[in-house]
Amino acid sequence: MSETYRLKESNGMCEWKKLYDDVLKFFKVEPKPESLRTSVQILESDLVVDLKKLATLDKYFKDDTIETKARIIRIYGDVVQLSDDLEIPSLENGSVILIAARRIEIKPGCKIKIDCKGDKTFRLVAYAMEMPSKFDIVTSDDRQFEFQIYNQYKGRLLSLPSGEFRDIPTFDSIILEKKPFVKVLRYSLQIASALFYDDRNVTKSILTWIVEITKSEIGETKETDNESGSHEKVRELYKQVYPLLMQLNILEERKKNEMLFVPLLDMKFYKNHFEVFMNVAKSYGDNYDKIMNKKDEILGKREELTRLLENCRAMTDMHKYLKENAVRRHKNADGVMKTMKKNLVDQKNAVLKASEEFRAGIEEWKENKELEVRKQMLFAIFDLTLSVGKIVTQPGGIVAFVENIQKTYISIKEVLDVADNFEKVVNVIGDVSENEALKQAGDIDSKVQKIVKIQGELKKNYEDYKSLNDKDEKRRENIESLDVDELAERLNNMDQRGILTKVEWRLIKKSMNELLKYPIEQKIKGSNEYLDKLDDLFIFIEAFIKANIEERESRNEISKINHQVQISEINKKGLQNAINTCESKKDDYEEIELFLFEELINIKCWMMTYLEKYRCAYHYWSLCESEITLSVMKTIPEHMRDQADIFGDLENVYYKYRNPVQSSKHPFILPKNLVEKFKVDKSITYEIPLDHNEFQKSERVRLHKFKVFLRGIGSENENDTISLWISNTGLFYDKDCDGNKYVFEAEHTGRLKFRYKINDESPLVEAVFDKSVYFTPTPFSHWTITLDDDNNRDLSELKSIVIELEVECHFV
């Protein structure tokens, strides 16, 4: 990224003209401004238009020799500026100024002065997406109006002398029929593409503007096309710009994301095809320079144009090859998403089943608590009765006292014998605690307090039981309401990155963990199993979200490549048409020049797309950023130096590690609870963390083979085998020699099969991560191990699960 090609500000306004001139000069392109002057109207069209510096306007307003019926002034541009006060004199029949631009900039304090006298009319109509500040319109009778276009509108109209404003909600499609305006859009698009990596703010603004004003033309069929197929060109513009804008949004989203993106990239494939891109770009660039340097001989350069056309065809072939790869990626992603959908539904049902078992455990816990309280209460009352026996020997009121005690005892005993819930027992004991007769006997007060204490414990147990039931019922509703199809619909529309959905389910997970703390402490039957099922469900939900995102992005990549194929076909067709007509139509030269410019930008943008993928993969491979910078604004020799640097990058990284790379094997046994889970579900997910004991003395660990053995399962058939599927979530963790930790998100690799003979554990089909592939995973991820669907094996004798990893790493 170069500061040379970044927008700067001077004297209160941005230097748009300088930036655009620098970009066009780099590509040796000089688009000519469109200027038209008639007795009815004038037209000025350019990438950047300064109203004050536009000499045509000044001469037009001061020319008294022109007899007109209307004064119409049309200003088309990407940026329209007002660098000083502009005075518009009183015109004979009034005037209309139409401005159509992406951005309207006004130097602070500048205004437009209008000499509007009598019944003379003036109208200012402006369309723009950006208008950072308002400007003042001052009339000859000292009225002042503030003119500004608000974000929710495309334009605004001011009528004088009435002073009425009218907001315009949609862009006037008639403007899109004007060839000068479409020409400005085409050059703006190429500048946006050229600045894609140098000034993304400018690029995003231009792309958004073109999409906003052209999207209404998509799907429409016009009966007339007055200006050289302008409607078709507008539709082509939209098809070119929309995928670029989507790509830019994806890159910005990844930048905000804490995880670093890693593409699947074969070293040999990448090097070979980058060389193809370089050869095409170099050949195209050489011929492009020749044509641009010999404009006077364009009619005699059919051969050069033909070679450019061949290069364009080579790009089309390249796009088709890339499309095949993208289709395969989407097919894999779609398969993974369908598998995740089935697993998520199964896991939801497993959670609901575990919930029922947990509720049964709560009921059992409640009954045990009731039985315990009955015992404690009977002993307490018996103790109280003994104390009453002591009072019998005391004089005064003994008969009434004994009768009161007897009634209380009988009341509690009856309830304890027949009560079917906590609430009745709590109420009766509450009556005991309020019995004034009992309180009169100081000798038995402590006995009464013991009964009261038992009442408190009983009441708390009842409240705990009721709270557990209520909270579990509420969370159970969350689980039951989980509809996988509705979740997919939400991820495809309102929450495409899954941010809101992840937060919602993580909050549910947090609340469920809090809810189950007490039951687990109380050792309520089914609580641990319920928690395990819930943890698995949340893992599958996040995996489904990632699978959905991967499927959508792979589908979008196919769409983007299709658009690029269309662009190449369009440019190829344009070049062919230009070749056929250039000998007889000198006026077509500028159109040819623009076609060549567009195709050169297209080739260089594709080079940057793959260079960006290289930089992402290099970051994963080396745990540091590549020094190669992304920029379309580089010369062919600079791109060739980047190519040489790429080939040297991989070798140079080895020097940062203290010891050579070595192969090693790391077996370890999974916890017992996962073994029991596998017996039931025939599938488990296991995390290998960065601080795993097996890898404490190693760095830059890369996985080569993943083996899984189910120990304890025998077979009388010596050829009997076990097949397992091995997959991961696509998230991989790593750390460098300085202890810095990284999280990488890779394109989904799909699942790998591992099959071995039971008797001697010899592998028949190995889960291998090929070393020739640029991206090989770290072992530090969540790994899912699933018994093959076709293998209906009895797992009741399973004793242990052993994972054996073969890795390459540097030992510390």
GIPEQUI-V519484 format. One record per residue. N is the residue number from 1. OMEGA is omega as a letter, one per 20 degrees, with the letter a starting at -180 (* if undefined). Layout:
N&OMEGA + N&OMEGA
This chain:
1&a + 2&r + 3&r + 4&a + 5&r + 6&a + 7&r + 8&a + 9&r + 10&r + 11&r + 12&r + 13&r + 14&a + 15&a + 16&a + 17&r + 18&a + 19&a + 20&r + 21&r + 22&r + 23&a + 24&r + 25&r + 26&a + 27&r + 28&r + 29&r + 30&r + 31&a + 32&r + 33&r + 34&a + 35&a + 36&r + 37&r + 38&r + 39&a + 40&a + 41&r + 42&r + 43&r + 44&a + 45&r + 46&r + 47&r + 48&a + 49&r + 50&a + 51&a + 52&a + 53&a + 54&a + 55&a + 56&a + 57&a + 58&r + 59&a + 60&a + 61&a + 62&a + 63&a + 64&a + 65&a + 66&r + 67&a + 68&r + 69&r + 70&r + 71&a + 72&a + 73&r + 74&r + 75&r + 76&r + 77&r + 78&r + 79&r + 80&a + 81&r + 82&a + 83&r + 84&r + 85&r + 86&r + 87&r + 88&a + 89&r + 90&a + 91&a + 92&a + 93&a + 94&a + 95&r + 96&r + 97&r + 98&r + 99&r + 100&a + 101&r + 102&a + 103&r + 104&a + 105&r + 106&r + 107&a + 108&r + 109&a + 110&a + 111&r + 112&r + 113&a + 114&r + 115&a + 116&a + 117&r + 118&a + 119&r + 120&a + 121&r + 122&r + 123&r + 124&r + 125&a + 126&r + 127&r + 128&r + 129&a + 130&r + 131&a + 132&a + 133&r + 134&r + 135&a + 136&r + 137&a + 138&r + 139&a + 140&r + 141&r + 142&r + 143&a + 144&a + 145&r + 146&a + 147&r + 148&r + 149&a + 150&a + 151&a + 152&a + 153&r + 154&a + 155&r + 156&a + 157&r + 158&r + 159&r + 160&j + 161&a + 162&a + 163&a + 164&r + 165&r + 166&r + 167&a + 168&a + 169&a + 170&r + 171&a + 172&a + 173&r + 174&r + 175&a + 176&r + 177&a + 178&a + 179&r + 180&a + 181&r + 182&r + 183&r + 184&r + 185&a + 186&r + 187&r + 188&r + 189&a + 190&r + 191&r + 192&r + 193&a + 194&a + 195&a + 196&a + 197&a + 198&r + 199&a + 200&r + 201&r + 202&a + 203&a + 204&a + 205&a + 206&a + 207&r + 208&r + 209&a + 210&r + 211&a + 212&a + 213&a + 214&a + 215&r + 216&a + 217&a + 218&r + 219&r + 220&r + 221&a + 222&r + 223&r + 224&r + 225&a + 226&a + 227&r + 228&r + 229&a + 230&a + 231&r + 232&r + 233&r + 234&r + 235&r + 236&r + 237&a + 238&a + 239&r + 240&a + 241&a + 242&r + 243&r + 244&r + 245&r + 246&r + 247&r + 248&r + 249&r + 250&r + 251&r + 252&r + 253&r + 254&a + 255&r + 256&a + 257&r + 258&a + 259&r + 260&a + 261&r + 262&r + 263&r + 264&a + 265&r + 266&a + 267&a + 268&r + 269&a + 270&a + 271&a + 272&a + 273&r + 274&r + 275&r + 276&r + 277&a + 278&a + 279&r + 280&a + 281&a + 282&r + 283&a + 284&a + 285&r + 286&a + 287&r + 288&r + 289&a + 290&a + 291&a + 292&a + 293&a + 294&a + 295&a + 296&a + 297&a + 298&a + 299&a + 300&a + 301&r + 302&a + 303&r + 304&r + 305&r + 306&r + 307&r + 308&r + 309&r + 310&r + 311&r + 312&r + 313&r + 314&r + 315&r + 316&r + 317&r + 318&r + 319&a + 320&r + 321&r + 322&r + 323&r + 324&r + 325&a + 326&r + 327&r + 328&r + 329&a + 330&r + 331&r + 332&a + 333&r + 334&r + 335&r + 336&a + 337&r + 338&r + 339&r + 340&r + 341&r + 342&a + 343&a + 344&r + 345&r + 346&a + 347&r + 348&r + 349&r + 350&r + 351&r + 352&r + 353&r + 354&r + 355&r + 356&r + 357&r + 358&r + 359&r + 360&r + 361&r + 362&r + 363&r + 364&r + 365&r + 366&a + 367&r + 368&r + 369&r + 370&a + 371&a + 372&a + 373&r + 374&a + 375&a + 376&a + 377&r + 378&r + 379&a + 380&a + 381&r + 382&r + 383&r + 384&a + 385&r + 386&r + 387&r + 388&r + 389&r + 390&a + 391&a + 392&a + 393&a + 394&a + 395&r + 396&r + 397&a + 398&a + 399&r + 400&a + 401&a + 402&r + 403&a + 404&r + 405&a + 406&r + 407&a + 408&a + 409&a + 410&a + 411&a + 412&a + 413&r + 414&a + 415&r + 416&a + 417&a + 418&a + 419&r + 420&r + 421&a + 422&a + 423&a + 424&a + 425&a + 426&a + 427&a + 428&a + 429&r + 430&r + 431&r + 432&a + 433&a + 434&a + 435&a + 436&a + 437&r + 438&a + 439&a + 440&a + 441&a + 442&a + 443&a + 444&a + 445&a + 446&r + 447&r + 448&r + 449&r + 450&r + 451&r + 452&r + 453&r + 454&r + 455&r + 456&r + 457&r + 458&a + 459&r + 460&r + 461&r + 462&r + 463&r + 464&r + 465&a + 466&a + 467&r + 468&r + 469&a + 470&a + 471&r + 472&r + 473&a + 474&a + 475&r + 476&r + 477&r + 478&a + 479&a + 480&a + 481&r + 482&r + 483&a + 484&r + 485&r + 486&r + 487&r + 488&r + 489&r + 490&a + 491&r + 492&a + 493&a + 494&a + 495&a + 496&r + 497&r + 498&a + 499&a + 500&a + 501&r + 502&a + 503&a + 504&a + 505&r + 506&r + 507&r + 508&r + 509&r + 510&a + 511&r + 512&r + 513&r + 514&a + 515&a + 516&r + 517&a + 518&r + 519&r + 520&r + 521&r + 522&r + 523&r + 524&a + 525&r + 526&a + 527&r + 528&r + 529&r + 530&r + 531&r + 532&r + 533&r + 534&r + 535&r + 536&a + 537&a + 538&r + 539&a + 540&r + 541&a + 542&r + 543&r + 544&r + 545&a + 546&r + 547&r + 548&r + 549&r + 550&r + 551&a + 552&a + 553&r + 554&r + 555&r + 556&r + 557&r + 558&r + 559&a + 560&r + 561&r + 562&r + 563&r + 564&r + 565&r + 566&r + 567&r + 568&r + 569&r + 570&a + 571&r + 572&r + 573&r + 574&r + 575&a + 576&r + 577&r + 578&r + 579&a + 580&a + 581&a + 582&a + 583&a + 584&a + 585&r + 586&a + 587&r + 588&a + 589&a + 590&r + 591&r + 592&r + 593&a + 594&r + 595&r + 596&r + 597&a + 598&a + 599&r + 600&r + 601&a + 602&r + 603&a + 604&r + 605&r + 606&r + 607&a + 608&r + 609&a + 610&r + 611&r + 612&r + 613&r + 614&a + 615&r + 616&a + 617&r + 618&r + 619&r + 620&a + 621&a + 622&a + 623&r + 624&a + 625&r + 626&r + 627&r + 628&a + 629&r + 630&r + 631&r + 632&a + 633&r + 634&r + 635&r + 636&r + 637&r + 638&r + 639&r + 640&r + 641&r + 642&r + 643&r + 644&r + 645&r + 646&a + 647&r + 648&a + 649&a + 650&a + 651&a + 652&a + 653&a + 654&a + 655&a + 656&r + 657&a + 658&a + 659&a + 660&r + 661&a + 662&r + 663&r + 664&r + 665&a + 666&r + 667&r + 668&a + 669&a + 670&r + 671&a + 672&a + 673&r + 674&r + 675&r + 676&r + 677&a + 678&r + 679&a + 680&a + 681&a + 682&r + 683&r + 684&r + 685&a + 686&r + 687&r + 688&a + 689&r + 690&a + 691&r + 692&a + 693&a + 694&a + 695&a + 696&a + 697&r + 698&r + 699&a + 700&a + 701&r + 702&a + 703&r + 704&r + 705&a + 706&a + 707&r + 708&r + 709&r + 710&a + 711&r + 712&r + 713&r + 714&r + 715&r + 716&r + 717&a + 718&r + 719&a + 720&a + 721&r + 722&r + 723&r + 724&r + 725&a + 726&a + 727&r + 728&a + 729&a + 730&r + 731&a + 732&a + 733&r + 734&r + 735&a + 736&a + 737&r + 738&r + 739&r + 740&a + 741&a + 742&r + 743&a + 744&r + 745&a + 746&r + 747&a + 748&a + 749&a + 750&a + 751&a + 752&a + 753&r + 754&a + 755&a + 756&r + 757&a + 758&a + 759&a + 760&r + 761&r + 762&a + 763&r + 764&r + 765&a + 766&r + 767&a + 768&r + 769&a + 770&a + 771&a + 772&r + 773&a + 774&r + 775&r + 776&a + 777&r + 778&r + 779&a + 780&a + 781&r + 782&a + 783&r + 784&a + 785&a + 786&r + 787&a + 788&a + 789&a + 790&a + 791&a + 792&a + 793&r + 794&a + 795&a + 796&a + 797&a + 798&a + 799&a + 800&r + 801&a + 802&r + 803&r + 804&a + 805&r + 806&a + 807&r + 808&a + 809&r + 810&r + 811&a + 812&*
